[in-house]
Amino acid sequence: MFGFLKENDGHVAVANRIFEMRLLNMFIAEEASKSTAFQYGERDRNQFTENGRLDMEQVLKKFVEHFHDIYGENDEKFIEACGRKSFLRRKDT
């Protein structure tokens, strides 16, 4: 009806590359919006915006709070690999 799909050697195929990319992006966005990380971000994003713009000062303040929660009581120097592991530890499934 809209020309998004076509028949190609007895199989259904997307009519052209533009439709293919738009449909792929739509399906990826739908799946991502169902993730826990996306839901947390949606819930908390208002605290990081002011007048529709990203409040970078607030982002940095929250980063420092989070960093202090993780490393606040450690006397050792920050090791990049350790920090990377800490921030990437939680995987969204």
Buried (B, 14 or more C-beta within 10 A) or exposed (E): EEEEEEEEEEEEEBEEEEBEEEEEEEEEEEEEEEEEEBEEEEEEEEEBEEEEEEBEEEEEEBEEEEBEEBBEEEEEEEEEEBEEEEEEEEEEE
